Amino acid sequence: MPGSPDPGRPLDHEALTRAFKALEKQLASQGVRAHVYIVGSAALMMAHRRSQTTMDVDALSIDHREVVLASARVVAREHGLPDDWLNDDVRWVPILPPQPDPRAEVLFDSPNLVVTGASARHILAMKVRAARTRDLEDIKLLMRQIGIATMQEVRDLHRAVYPHDEIPWRSEERIKACLRELGEEHERDARPPDKPARDVGDER
């Protein structure tokens, strides 16, 4: 029911775009122009062709923070979303990169609201660092997209985002498993299809 929050309903690309349009309208009515930089599943879904949905939008930075979050709560009531569909709790996550993302992509652009998302390299570095079970499919998706095939390439990418830290040893084995799976997929794709068996009746 519109206006009734449904905390269990995930957001797909279309629903998220509608929410951002409604948020832009709220900001325009107050004469505010804001920039929101997002990471995590929402950025993956909007920028990197991830087909799944997200439960909320993790914003690493929000211009005019109080106005934007208050407006987001109005949008939540109007569209039946959780009050915290847009939140910046991720600011306190310890694995965040120490420097800005130079390749951030514009995901939503309007007169009063611009939403940018973490680049594929930044998201991959963050997920490599965490390497939780739920991250592994995203890690493989991003490796395919970027074209990473070796552990050294993973280490070089991670070092570019986290110049003072190594990949946690607990994560390395999971990353190596992802690379093995990608290698096996590549071999299967490169293998020529089996020839159909010849019909004895075709022989002369």
N, C-alpha and C positions, 0 to 999 in steps of 0.2 A: 504494500500500500504506500503511495507517495506520502512523504512526510513522516513515515514510521521507520525509524532506524532498524536496519537488519544487519547486525554485526557479522552474520555468517555468510553474507552475500559477497562473492568476490567481484572485483572490478576488471572488466576486459578493456580493450583499447577504446572501444566506442563509448563505454560508460565513463571512462577516465577523461576522454575528450569533452564529453558533455559537462562533467564536473568542472573542468578548467574553464570552459566557456561561461558557466554560471558564476564561477569565481571572478572571472574578468568583469562580468556585468556588475557584480557587487562592488568591486574596486573602482570601476568607472563612476558609479553613483556617488563615490566619496572623493573623486578626484585624485586617486592614488594610482601610481604606476609602480609595479613591483617586479622583481626578478626572483624566481625560485629555482634552485639547483637541486636535482633529485638524483638519488642513487638506488641501488638494489633492484628488486623485481620490477618496479614500475618503469625504471629507466631501461631495463632489459626488454620489457614488453614493447615500449614505445619506440625505442631507437634501434634495437638489435634483433628484430624479427622473432622474438621469443613468443611462442604461440599460447603460452599459458596465461593465467590471470594473476592478480595480486589482491591482497586483502587491504592494503593501505599504500600510501605514498610516503616514502622516507625522504625528507628534505634535509640536505646537509646545511643549506643556508637559505634564509628567507629575508628579503628586503622588507622593511615596514612590517616586521614580524607580528606584532600584536594585532595590527589591522588585518593582515592577511589571515591569521589563524581565526580571528573572530568572524571574518567573512566566510571562511571555510566552514565554520560551524553553522552559519546561516544556510549555506549550500547543502550541508548535511541534512538539515531539517526539511528543506524543500525537496530533496531528491531521495530521501530515505536511506542516507548513508550514515555510517558511524560518525560520531562527533569528531573523532581523531583520524578520519580518512586521510587528511593531510597533517603530518606531524614532523617535528624535528628532533625526536628522541634519539635518532641515530647519531646526533652530535656527541653523545657520550660513549659510543662504541669504541673500544681501544684499538681497533684495527684500521682506523681511518688513515688515509695517506697524509703525510705531513706537509704536502705542498699542493698548490692548485692544479687542476686538470686542464692542460693547455688545449686538449682536443674535445672539450665538452661540446655537445651538439644541441642545437635549438630544436626542441620537441613541440613547442606550442608558442606561437608568436601572435600577439594582438596588441592594440594600442595601450592597454593598461596592465597586461600580464605577459611576461616572457618566462617560459619554463625551459631550462636547459637540463641535459642529462649527462651523467658520467659516460666518458668514452669507453669503448670496448676494452681498451688496454687497462684503464683504471679499474673497471669492474672486475676484469680477470685477475689483476694483481690482488684485489681485496679478497676475492673468492679463493685464490690460491693460498693466501695467507690463512684463511679460516678453514678451508677444505672440509666443511661439514658434509655429511652424507647428502643432505638436500642440495648442496652446491654442485655436486659432481656433474650432473647433466648440463647445467649452465656452463661449467668449466669446459666441457667438451664442445658445446655449441660455440663458445667464444674462441676456443683454439682453432676450430674449423674456420671460423670467420676471419680470424687474423692470419691464419696460415702457420701456426706453431706446431712443430712435429718433434722437437727434442727437449730434453730436460734443460740443456744449456740455454735454449731460447726462452724457456720459462723463467730461469734464474735471471737472465738479462732483463726481461720485462719487469720482473718483480723488483730488481735493483733500481731500475729507472724510476719506479714509483716510491719505493722504500729504500732510499740510498744507504741508510745506516743499519739495515736489518737483513738477516738472512731468512729464507723460508723456514718456518718451524719444522723440525725433523719429523714431527708427527704428520705433517701435511705432505712431506715428500713422497712417501710410499703411495698415498692416494693419488697424487698427481702422476706418478710413474704408471700406476694402473690405468689412469685415463689415457695416457699417451699410448700404452699398449693396445687398448681398445680402439683408439683412433687408427693406429697402424694396421690392426686386423681389418677394420672397416675399409681402409684404403686398399689393402690387398684384395679383399673381396670385390671391390668396385673395379679394380684394374684387371681382374681375372676374366678372360674371354668366356662368354657363355658356352655351356656344354652344347656340342652339336647333337641334333636329334638323331636317334638311332635310324639306320638305313633299313628300309623295308626290303626283305629278301625278294619280294616280287618285282622290285624296281631293277634288279640286276638282270642283265641280259647275258 
